[in-house]
């Protein structure tokens, strides 16, 4: 995979290096959109057209994740009056997290 040296979004480097399962996809674009994409690469913002497309997809993934988080936060805020966390509540949270981590890593 090409190095992302020209990519102005250096935070994505770790994401790109973790993408091991690469596949190919063909996309049909109107000429004006193809020219736009080529300009983005030529201006040095991205190393390749693939880098540019992956960047767009990552941005959309983050936007969707942000929307999902905001929706969950609003659900929590609208779920009723807040109650103080007890020692039992914290233990249940810790135990649940430990189980999820064990399943994920195990």
Steps between C-alpha positions, in 0.01 A plus 500: 500500500628848417641715776278783608782753523308769315174445687420816696303292749784339692261357759379257237838335463437261785159411353650436158783288636243279671315433174643162411213355298510716186267433208428676171189691398419671171296820513342684208509879529392788280802661336476811722515292816794298367681825422426629850643185660809520279549864604493403868779250440703736276483778760692271732224449753499125438752253362254314279136500395453201730631703796249773420206259475600322822517839672147586385370166624672540839350847539153360432557214743603746772201725425262204529666386824471855638130511408447165670677619815298822506179301460599274791592799716164661427323173580683496833413859576135436417479173695394658826644652810862423580575274792820479700730211414539243776795270568289219354441703181874562456578131562247395235653744252854376571393134478315560173799678349735223612274241331489699176878540497548129568267409212666749267857404587439131568 
